[in-house]
Amino acid sequence: MEPPHILHVFPSYGLGGVPIRFAGIINHFGKRYRHTIYMLDGNALAARRLDPVLGVRLVNPNIDKRRPLSSLMRIHSLLRDTRPDLLITHNWGAIEWALMRGLIGRLPHLHCESGFDSDEALKQIPRRVRIRRFALARSTRVIVPSVKLERLAIDVWRIPERRVMRIPNGVDCELFASPGDPSAAPGFTPQPDDVVVGTIAPLRAVKNVGRLVRCFAKIAPRYSNARLMIVGEGVDRQNVEQLVEELGVTDRTIFTGHVDAPHLIYPLLDVFALTSDTEQMPNTVLQAMAASRAVASVDVGDVKENLSPANRPWVVEGFDEERFADVLAQMIADAPLRARLGAANRDHVVEHFDQARMFERYGAVFDEVLRTSGP
């Protein structure tokens, strides 16, 4: 018998936290399942993270959301013809597939909600709440990574509590304990006295790297050895580069572009900074912790709870840029503090968020749903 067929629907399979995480999950289980990935925008850059031996099919289903009725009819046709053993949809961008799944008999369905874009950063959009309530009401499971999303799914979307499952993200703690390699960061030449503040993120508005630039520029005149490293690529890069120039920190800032091996970058940083408008359980924070880095962050999602208790006082509430700049200044000035926070973060992530736990949970829910629902 062939292994069970899992159909994944991603709004995009570009390089981002969710696609990369699921590439790791797919690789971990090997040929235990067969996989097809629908990427609704045609972006398949994260496919480079998939093991080619597994033969994962990547398909652009050519859904035109500007024509709602015909797009729903096409989704229904694709689900009916494909008849996967398990459908997994990801985030709001795939909600139509969750909606149409209800018309395909007993099709087991997992919906994974990992967070929101800038349009839902501050509050839920009522229309989307209503659609989620309806589309996800009969999903086999709704999987979320954070406590805040778990409460939102139960209290606001009104998903029955028994169907909501929280599976925290996991990190390869061994990989991210690797030594750094300056050659992995184009444009970066380390100097003996440097203190490097850095972030790793797709350069999109919701990641608000401009907030980090402004905070760094506030304290840069006081610390001539401080440098800022921005790792990532995206549509907002030009805006961030322009801000760096306007604030006069061009000679202190390194833009590396996208990096395929982030585990080689974290050891080059003295402080990892996160300034997003919204997150839930960002992989980059877990990776920084596994690399024994001190973390300066705004208080979004479950970041504060995910960090070690020692590092939690350095999480800034309310997007207060003066306070965030002050946190950066204290960390830049205090090497023993950075070492203490980094060691505490490493111990904490190994104990609570090693990827083996995440793989075990996902394997258990896949098998449970396949076993109880049948093909």
Secondary structure, DSSP 8 states (H G I E B T S, - for coil): ----EEEEEES--SSSHHHHHHHHHHHHHGGGSEEEEEETTS--GGGGGS-GGG--EEE-----TTSHHHHHHHHHHHHHHH--SEEEEESGGGHHHHHHHTTSSS--EEEE-----GGGSSS--HHHHHHHHHHHTT-SEEEESSHHHHHHHHHTS---GGGEEE----B-TTGGGS---GGGSTT----TT-EEEEEE----GGG-HHHHHHHHHHHGGG-TTEEEEEE---TTHHHHHHHHHHTT-GGGEEEEE--S-GGGTGGG-SEEEE--S--SS-HHHHHHHHTT-EEEEE--TTHHHHS-TTTGGGEESTT-HHHHHHHHHHHHH-HHHHHHHHHHHHHHHHHH-BHHHHHHHHHHHHHHHHHHH--
